[in-house]
Amino acid sequence: MTQPLNGKTAIITGASAGIGRATALELARRGAGVVLSARRADRLAELSEAILAAGGKALVLAGDAGEQAHIDQLLSKAMQWTGQLDIVIVNAGRGLAGGVLTSDQTQWESLYKLNVLGAAYLMRSAAKIMVEKQSGDIVVLGSVSGHNISPFSGFYGSTKWAVAAIAESLRREVAGRSVRVTTVKPGIVESEFQEVAGYTYENFNKSIARFGKVLSAEDVARAIGFIVSQPPHVHLNELVIRPTGQDYP
Ligand SMILES: NC(=O)c1ccc[n+]([C@@H]2O[C@H](COP(=O)([O-])OP(=O)(O)OC[C@H]3O[C@@H](n4cnc5c(N)ncnc54)[C@H](OP(=O)(O)O)[C@@H]3O)[C@@H](O)[C@H]2O)c1
């Protein structure tokens, strides 16, 4: 059977762990050549080797997704590699425990730089290439914490609210030129996210006790693979994916 993404080139940011890593594997399995970005070069090299060993195509560029210079290099490397850019997964991001009063204010600027500005640089630069050729998929990782703002991680949630607004605004700008911009908003996914965000294990375990089995990174990756494999006239432009037992946020 032909793989649905054969001949396509995809960029995935935050590919060294969690949802990004699982999505890179999923898209490579579906036939795409994948350009892998994150700060930890050793993790990317290991992932690239695994993809190549399975018969896929992969390229690595380590860097900071909050920096426009890295985004520019990423796009030019992908274009030099295959001469095209079909799919961009705007995934690199991190959480921050607490609300406006309780989150660590010294983290606010760097959080917005990565989760909002870096994501917007990538969306804008990728969209400019895609409107030229009148096709392409940009998939942005939002969160249920940006869908329903809760005090538990409200400041982080505000970055995901903002990035979803930017994605929807871009969707309206480029829909007429056959470019699809999609927001995927996961609920709780077990990954390195919880530790990086500073959620206590006590809190996380309480959620697991309430919600039952939480999502794996592969659950989200499968959904993303499905979204970008739709025929060109079909656009699943927003997806909220939660563990079945997660009532809120
Ligand atoms: N886990 C959840 O419950 C959940 C729920 C909803 C939405 N999300 C969103 O899903 C996305 C992926 O999260 P995840 O759960 O897969 O988290 P994760 O396991 O912590 O992975 C985060 C990825 O982002 C990369 N990253 C972090 N800071 C970066 C920077 N400054 N520059 C480049 N890359 C950077 C990390 O790589 P390096 O450290 O190597 O740079 C890593 O590859 C995030 O946008 C997150 O907000 C997660």
The ligand as a MOL file (V3000), in Angstrom:
LIG
                    3D

  0  0  0     0  0            999 V3000
M  V30 BEGIN CTAB
M  V30 COUNTS 48 52 0 0 0
M  V30 BEGIN ATOM
M  V30 1 N 2.1570 16.9040 28.0990 0
M  V30 2 C 0.9930 17.5020 28.1850 0
M  V30 3 O 0.1870 17.1960 29.0970 0
M  V30 4 C 0.5880 18.5390 27.1680 0
M  V30 5 C -0.7730 18.8940 27.1100 0
M  V30 6 C -1.1650 19.8690 26.1920 0
M  V30 7 C -0.2540 20.4500 25.3460 0
M  V30 8 N 1.0620 20.1050 25.4210 0 CHG=1
M  V30 9 C 1.9780 20.7960 24.4990 0
M  V30 10 O 2.5700 19.8370 23.6320 0
M  V30 11 C 3.8830 20.2700 23.2440 0
M  V30 12 C 4.8700 19.1450 23.5040 0
M  V30 13 O 4.8460 18.8130 24.8770 0
M  V30 14 P 5.3510 17.4200 25.4390 0
M  V30 15 O 4.3050 16.9160 26.3650 0
M  V30 16 O 5.8060 16.5420 24.3520 0 CHG=-1
M  V30 17 O 6.5820 17.9390 26.3400 0
M  V30 18 P 8.0800 17.4090 26.5090 0
M  V30 19 O 8.1100 15.9220 26.6220 0
M  V30 20 O 8.6400 18.2120 27.6370 0
M  V30 21 O 8.7820 17.8260 25.1490 0
M  V30 22 C 9.0070 19.1860 24.8550 0
M  V30 23 C 9.8790 19.3120 23.6160 0
M  V30 24 O 10.0660 20.7060 23.3580 0
M  V30 25 C 11.4790 20.9350 23.2420 0
M  V30 26 N 11.8250 22.2810 23.7010 0
M  V30 27 C 11.5980 22.8360 24.9160 0
M  V30 28 N 12.1140 24.0750 24.9590 0
M  V30 29 C 12.6820 24.3000 23.7460 0
M  V30 30 C 13.3920 25.3860 23.1700 0
M  V30 31 N 13.6130 26.5310 23.8430 0
M  V30 32 N 13.8420 25.2640 21.8920 0
M  V30 33 C 13.6290 24.1180 21.1910 0
M  V30 34 N 12.9670 23.0660 21.6840 0
M  V30 35 C 12.5140 23.1580 22.9400 0
M  V30 36 C 12.1420 19.8660 24.0890 0
M  V30 37 O 13.4490 19.5900 23.5940 0
M  V30 38 P 14.8370 20.1110 24.1800 0
M  V30 39 O 14.6970 20.1580 25.6690 0
M  V30 40 O 15.7990 19.0850 23.6870 0
M  V30 41 O 15.0430 21.4530 23.5600 0
M  V30 42 C 11.2360 18.6750 23.8110 0
M  V30 43 O 11.6170 18.0520 22.6190 0
M  V30 44 C 4.1710 21.5400 24.0340 0
M  V30 45 O 3.9080 22.6670 23.2100 0
M  V30 46 C 3.1670 21.4800 25.1720 0
M  V30 47 O 2.8310 22.7660 25.6460 0
M  V30 48 C 1.5100 19.1470 26.3030 0
M  V30 END ATOM
M  V30 BEGIN BOND
M  V30 1 1 1 2
M  V30 2 2 2 3
M  V30 3 1 2 4
M  V30 4 1 4 5
M  V30 5 2 4 48
M  V30 6 2 5 6
M  V30 7 1 6 7
M  V30 8 2 7 8
M  V30 9 1 8 9
M  V30 10 1 8 48
M  V30 11 1 9 10
M  V30 12 1 9 46
M  V30 13 1 10 11
M  V30 14 1 11 12
M  V30 15 1 11 44
M  V30 16 1 12 13
M  V30 17 1 13 14
M  V30 18 2 14 15
M  V30 19 1 14 16
M  V30 20 1 14 17
M  V30 21 1 17 18
M  V30 22 2 18 19
M  V30 23 1 18 20
M  V30 24 1 18 21
M  V30 25 1 21 22
M  V30 26 1 22 23
M  V30 27 1 23 24
M  V30 28 1 23 42
M  V30 29 1 24 25
M  V30 30 1 25 26
M  V30 31 1 25 36
M  V30 32 1 26 27
M  V30 33 1 26 35
M  V30 34 2 27 28
M  V30 35 1 28 29
M  V30 36 1 29 30
M  V30 37 2 29 35
M  V30 38 1 30 31
M  V30 39 2 30 32
M  V30 40 1 32 33
M  V30 41 2 33 34
M  V30 42 1 34 35
M  V30 43 1 36 37
M  V30 44 1 36 42
M  V30 45 1 37 38
M  V30 46 2 38 39
M  V30 47 1 38 40
M  V30 48 1 38 41
M  V30 49 1 42 43
M  V30 50 1 44 45
M  V30 51 1 44 46
M  V30 52 1 46 47
M  V30 END BOND
M  V30 END CTAB
M  END
